[in-house]
Amino acid sequence: MGIAFFLVAFAVVLLATFRSLGWGFLAVVAVGYFNGVIRANFLGVFTTFMFDAAVLGLYVGYFLGKSRWAEGFGSGPAGRFVLFLIGWPSFLCLVPVNHLLVRCIALRATVWFLPVLLIATRLTTADLAVFARGVAVLNLVALAGGMYVFENGVEALYPDNAITQIIYGSKDVGGFKYYRVPSTFLSAHAYGGTMLLTLPFLLGRLVGLKVRLADRCLAVAGVVAAAGGMLMCGARSPLVLLALTLAIAWLLSRLSLTLGLVGVVLVAGGLKFASTGERFQRAISLEDTEIVGNRIAMSANASFLDLLISYPLGAGMGSSAGTSIPYFLADVAPIPIGLENEYCRILVDQGWVGLGGWLAFLVWLFVRPPPSRPADPWRIGVVLMYSLTLAFWVSAFMGTGTLSSVPGSVIVLTQMGVLVAVRYQRTVPEAVSILPGAPSEGEGFSSPLPLCGEGPGSGGAGTPSGPVGIGPGYPPTPILPRKGEGRWNTLRRKSSGRSPWKSP
């Protein structure tokens, strides 16, 4: 049965990516929403890697179905950073410090999702619209799953086994009488974190320009479902990150009235909802400074400096405390080294070189905030993406899983890819229809705009090139029909090699 989930996840994402990148990314995230409950009820190797199969479907669909888009993949500063962050741990994986399978699992958790960042630079406004609609629906489904677990207990959906230990070890809600609510995910943190990560897409759609009323209503429903999920799950970190994100975004938007009102509504609605029951009030414990101080000390203390001195080349792939080793490899797993800290995990596995590479990339990405353009339909959404990803990496010293969470890591890297695009193009690229009568927003062809290159005009001489061209022929030159000319004659003129810009 497990292999069926594996193959279906791959096939569904592959076909969705052939349709458009927006649908491909949405299909990957949809698999991630149900990955937890499927893995818990169908133990096996294939279900363990079901989400990896979905990501593989995205990669194969991108490089085969969108072959023109793949030209120049890995070029430019962002591409070189990502290739280095993949290449260095891949080299270290060859060092036989731990069992080969343990090293491969650590490599998968470190680099498998990273190409998502580069592929996400090709997302257009139409792709983001498709993704926003989809995650709104998925959030409503997750809310229904959360309410079911809330009312009937985690036992109704999750058996007690090796996969669900973290669920059954989290009975600390309502005076230690209730379990945290994971909905359809493998942990309450994965549920709450995913709900938080969908907010930039949903809020960007909600307050964006030229958005239909039906889409705004769907976005509102998705936001409500996300906020309810963050309160219901019982995890505190999503709420802290939400507050930090809204504060950063409000400052970056120059104290935008729209964003300020969004923040006020979210906070007021959350407080009102939390007042309805003690199971929604676990975040109140953040007022206890002793508890907060002890939690931070668990992840960030002087021993990090000791590790920094002790492991300049790392301790070997798979040695860190943050590496999630599957239950079927428990007998060959090494004794974990380090703290519950993402930067510590990178240090122990990859040494100074790997940690330095990640810090350099993050500084390069976040040193330049996105521009604030009032006419940009995704202006608020991009500002929220920047603020949320920045908050995630700033808080990464308090926990692990930033690069291995399902499906949270893919959503984080997607937002980072959009930020790379905006860094060069100053806005989210619009879809380009090659011929008149092309499908509407979110359907059919969207332009493979070159976003990972180095600067303006880097294409070949005389070749149209975007702000950061990656080679000749990008973006594709539109073939404009002449007055009274049908599509067939337009295509014949294209194949004859005559310039579409000149009259005969």
N, C-alpha and C positions, 0 to 999 in steps of 0.2 A: 504493500500500500504506500509505503514511504516514497518509493521511486516515482509513483504517479504524481504526488505533490511536486516533486522535484521537476519532472518533465513539464507538467502543466504550468508551473511558475515560469519556466524558461520560455515556453511556447507563447504564452499570453503576452509577456513583455516584448518578445521579439516581434510579434505581429503588431502590437501597439506602437512600437518604435518605427516600424515600416510606415505607419500612417502619419505620425508626426512625433517630434521630440516631446512635445507637451504630453501626448498620450503615453509615450514611453516612460517618462518620469512618473506620471500618475500611476501607471501599472506597477512599477517597482514599489512605490510607496504603499499601494493597496495590498500587495503581497506582504509587506512588512506589518501592516495593521493586523493581519490574521496569522502571522508567523508564530506568535507566542502560543495561542490556544491550540494550533495544529501540532506544534512540537511537543506540547505537554501531553496531548492525548494520543499521539502516534510516535512513540519513541523510536529512534533509529538514526542511522548515519545520514540517510538522504533527507529526512526532514530537518536535521541539524543544519544542512547546507541549502535549504530551500530558498532562503533569501539571497544567498550567493548565486544560485541559479538564475534568479530574477535579474540580478545585476549583470550577470553574464549575457542574458538576453538583450539587455540595453546596449552592451558593448558590441555584440555581434550585429544587432540591428543598425547601430550607428555606423559601423565601419563597412557593412555590406549594403544596407539600404540607402545610406546617405554618403556614398563614397566620395562625392564632391566635397562634402563637409569635412571629411577627415584629412584632406590635404592641408599640410601645415600644422597638423596636430602635434603639440609639444613645442612649437616655436614661441619665441618671445620670452620675456622674463617669467611670466606665470608658468608657461610650459616648461621652461628649464628648471624652475624651482620644483615643480611636481615630479619631473623626471629624476631629479636628484633625490627627492624624498622617497621615490620608489626604488631607485638604483642602489642607494647605500644599504638599506636593510636587506635588500635582495642579496647583496654581496655578503653581508654578515650571516645570512641564513646558511651559507656554505661552510661556515666555521662549525665543526662538530662538537659544540659544547653540550647541547642537550639532545634528546632523542629527535630523530629527523621529523617525525610527525608533529612533535611539539614545536619545533622551529617553523614548520610550515603553517601551523595554526597561528603562531605569533606573527608571521609574515602576512597572512591573510588579514588579521586584525589591524595591521599597520598600513598596508598599501592597497588592499583589494578595492576599496571604495574611492581612492584618490582620483582615478581618471574621470569620475563623475564631475569633479570640479571643472576640468577642461571642456567636457561635453556641455556642461551647463552654460558656458560662455556663448553658446549658439542659440540659446533660448530667446524667443521673440515675445513681443507683447501678446500675440495670439496664443503662444504656448503657455505663458503664465496665466492667461485667462482660463484655458482648459484645466490647468493644474489647480487653480483656485476653486473652480466649480467642483472638481473632483474631491478635493480634500474637505470641502464643506460637507459633502454627502458622507464621506468616510468618517468625519467627526461625529455626525449624527448617529451613524451605525455604532461607533465606539461608545457614544453616550448611552445608547440602548444596552450595549453589552455591559457597561459599567453599572447601570441601574439594576440589571439582572443579578450581577454579582453582589451589589450592595444589598439587595433585598433577600437573596437566597444563600449568600455566603460563597466564599471562594471554592468550597467543596463541590458546589453545583456545576462548576465549569472546569475545575483543575484538580486532577488526582494528585495525591501526595507521592511524588517520585523524585528522582535525581534532578529533573529539570526544574521542578517547582519549589526547590528548597528556599529560594529567596522570598517566594510568596508566603510560604508557611512560617518563615522566620521573621515576618514583619507584622506581628500582632501587637501594635503599639498605638492604636487609635481609640479614642473615647475611654481613656483610663485603662489602656491595655486590655480592652474587652473585645476589640474588633480587629480584623486584618485590614491592611491597606487594600485598596481596590485596583486591580491591574487591568480591568476590562478585558480586552482580547490580547493584551500584551503579556510579556513574560515577567514584568515587574511594574509596580506602581510608578516608579521613576520613569520607566520607558513610556508609560501612558501619559503622565503629566508632561514630560518633556516633549513628546510628540505634539500634544495639543498646543503647547507654547510655540513650537517651531512653525506651526501652520498659521499663526496669527499675522505675520507680515504679509503673506499672500492674501489672506482674507480681508484684513483691514485695508491693504492697498487696493483691493477690488471694491471694497465698500465705499471708500472716499475718493476713488479714482475718477478721472474724467471720461466722458462718453461711455458710461456703463449703463446698461439697461436696468430698469426697475426690478425685473425678475432676478437678475444677477445680484443686485444689491440686497434683495430680500434673502437670497440663498446665502450670501456672505454673512448677513446678520445671524442667520440660523447657525452657520458654522462657527461664528465667534462665540455665540451663547453656549454651544455644545463644548467648545474648547475650554471656556471659562468654567463651566460646570464640571468638566473632567478634571481640571487642575485642582479644584476644591475637593472633589469627591475622592480622588486617588489617595490622599493622605500624605503625599510627599511635599516637603516644604521648599526644596530648591527651585522648582518651577515658579513658585510665587515670588521668591527673592529675585530670580532672574527677570521676571516680568516687570517688577518695580524698577530694577536697574535699567532695563531696556527702555522703558517709557521715559525715564529721566534723561538718558543719553539722547534719545530720539527727539525729545522736546527741545533740548538745547541745540542740537544740530539743525532743527527746523526753524531756528530763530524764534523760539517760543510761539510756534504755530498755534493759532486758536483752535483749528480743527483737531490737531493731535492732542492738545490739552483737553478738549471736550471728550475725546475718545478715552483718554486716561481716566478722567473723572467718572465717566459712565462705567468703565470696567471696574474701577475700585469700589464705587458706590454699589454697583450690582453685586460684586463679590461679597462685600460686607453684609448686604441684605440677605444673600443666599446663605452665607456662613452662619447667620444668626438663627437659622431654622433648625439646627441640630448640632449636638456636640461632636459628631463624627466629621463635621466640616471645619472644625476649629483647631486642628492640630497646629496650624501655622501660628497660633497665639503663643506657642512655646518659644517662638523667636524673641519674645520679650525677655526671656530669661537669659541674661548675658553669660551666666556660667555655663549653661548648656551649649550656647553658640560658641563660646571660647573653647570648650573641650572638643567640640566637633571640628573646629578649624585646626586645633593642635594635633588631631589624629592624622590630618593630611599634610600639614605644613609646619615643620618645626626644624630644629637645628640638625636633625639627622639627615636632612636633605643635603646639607653641606658635606656631611661625612660621606654620603653616597657619591657626591660630585667629585670628591677627592679620591675615593676608593675605586671608582670605575670610569676612568677616562676613556676607555675603549668599550665600555659596556661589559655586562656579565654574560652576554650571549642571548640570542633571540629566544624568547619564551621564559626568561628568568624572572621577569618583573612581576610584582604583586598584582598588577592590573590585567594580566593576560588571562582571558577566559578560556580555560582548558575544558573541552567537552568531557562528559562523564565517562565515555568509553576510553579515554586516554588518561584517566586518573592514576593508573598504576605506573605510568612512566613520567608523570608530571614532576618537575623539580620543585624543591622548596622555594617558595616565592621570596623575592628580595625587594625591599622598598616600602613605599607608603601608598596609601589610597590617593594617588595624585597622578594626573595624566602626564605632567612634565617629568615626574619621577619615573613613570613607566617608560617614557621615551629614553630617558637617560640610562636606565639600567639595561634596556635592550640594545640601544644604539650608541651609547657613549656621548662624548662631547660633540662629535661631528654631527650626529643625528639631531641632538637637542639644539645645537647652533643653527642647523639648517632650518628647523621648524621656527625658531625664534626670528631668524632673518626673514623668512617668508611672511610671517604674521606682521612683523613691523612694516615690511614693504606693502602689504595689503591694507593695513589700517592707518598708516601714517597720513593718507590722503582721504578725508571723508568724501562721500559722494556729493556732487553739486546739488543745490536746491533750485530747481527750475519750476516755476509755477505752472507752466504749460505741459509738463511731463505727466502723462496719465498714471505712471507708477512712482511718482515722486515720494509719496508717503511710504509706500511699500518698500522702496529701496532704502530709505532712511531707517526704517524698522529692521530691515535685513542687516544693515551695517551695525546697528546698535545691538541687535540680538546676538549676532556672531561674535562681536567684540566682547559682549558680556559673557558668552559661553567660554571664550578662551581666557578671559581674565579670571573666571571662576574655576578653570580647569585644575587649579592647584588644590581644589577641595573634593576631587573625585576622579574616577576613571570612566572610560567608555565614550569619550568624545569622538573617537575614530572607529568605534566598533558597536555602537548602539544601533538597534534595529527598530524602526527605520530612521531614527533620529540623525545618525551620522550622514546618511544620504541627503537628508533635507538640509543639514548644516552646510555640506559641501556644495549643494545646489545653490544656496544663497551666496556662498563665497564665489562661485562661478559667475553669478549675475553681477556681483560687485566688481569682478575683474572686467566684465564687459562694460559696465558703466564707467569704470575708471578711464577707459580709452574713448568710448563713444559719447560720454556725457549723459547718456540715457539708455534705457532698454531699447534694443533695436526693434524696428517695426518689421512685420512680415512683408515680403515682396512677392507679389503675384506676377508671374511671367507673362500671362496672356489675359485679356479681358474675359470676364465671366468666370474667373477662378473662384474656388470655394470661399465661403465667408470665414470670419474669424474662428480660429481654432481647428480648421479643417484643411486638409490638403497640404500644399507646398508652403513652407516658410523659408525665407532666404537664409543660406549658410553664410552669414556675414562674418568676415575674418576678424577675430577678436583677440587672438593670442599673440599677434605680431608685435613688432617693436615700435612702430611709429607710422606717421602718415606717409602714404605713397610708397610703401615698401614692395609693391607689386612690380611686375616688369614694366619696361618703358612702353608708354602708350596703352597700358592696360588699366581698365577701371579698377580702383582699389579703395577699400574702406579706410577709415581712420587708422587702422592698424593692419594693413594688408599682409597676407601670408603667402602670396604668390600670384602668378598670373591668372586672370579670369575670375577674380572674386572681388565684389559680388558679381553674379551673372548679369550681363548687360540685358536689360529688358528689350524685347522686340515689340515695338509699338506698331499697331495696325494703322494703315492709312485710311482715309475716309472712304467708306464703301467697300473696304477690303475685308474678306472673310478670314477666319482662322486658318484655313488651309493655305491660302496664298501667303499669309504671314509666315507660316512654317516653311513654305517653299523658299521664300526670300531669305529666311534664316539659314537654310541648308545650302543656298547658293553662295553664301559668304559675303553678300552685299551688305553694306552698312545699313542698319535700321534707321539711322539718323538722317540719311540723305535721300533726297527725291531722285527718281530715276532720270 
